[in-house]
Amino acid sequence: MTAHHITAPTPAKGVRAAWKRAHAPVPGVPRWARFAAYAIPFAVLPSGVWRIMTVVFHVGDDGPHGAGQLPSWLPGPVYIVALSVLSELLAFTAVGLVAGWGEVLPHWIPLLGGRRVPPLAAVVPAALGATILTVLWTTAFVTSLSGLTIRREQLPSDYPTQSMHGWELAFFNVTYAPLVLWGPLLAAVCFAYWRRRATSTRRRDV
């Protein structure tokens, strides 16, 4: 008798499988919506990389860059890294609008795992987020070109576009410019999600 050995999956294979499951689109997702959803984390990533570089490599470290606005108990580097990670995680939720976990909650979520996601529970936050992000980053981009903050006040001297020059300033502009796309891309993916779920609901009711 020949013994059959079951090879346990390696951690690398487990990560790849989880990554594939998290990104795999559900049937009925248009190709443009899939590409838009995948593009959102990549649009947000460069700004996070720039912020982390200010901590690790002290890029653009000519001024405090708003550190004085933080509470005394929150170290600036911790805030910057946490903000970057949180922004990327928030951007990744857009993938849920084209993947299976945006329609049925993963089983590992306590109490709620395995339940279907009500369409409005995803559409309303996504639509509000798309609106806020579009207004926020479009306004920030336009006002910064005029040397003003969103509140129409003069940019402080420690603001990156005021304190940096040369390649550092160019790098900052290149990494932050894609954030203008976050809101519109999310709005497009949200619309595709709403239309797909609404069509699926009507078919079940027929």
Secondary structure, DSSP 4 states (H G I P E B T S, - for coil): -PPPPPPPPPHHHHHHHHHHHHHPBPTT--HHHHHHHHHHHHHHHHHHHHHHHHHHT-TTTTS-TTGGGS-TTS-HHHHHHHHHHHHHHHHHGGGGGTBGGGTB--TTSTTTTTPBPPHHHHHHHHHHHHHHHHHHHHHHHHHHHTTB-TTSPBPPTTSHHHH--HHHHHHHHHHHGGGGGHHHHHHHHHHHHHHHHHHHHHHHH-
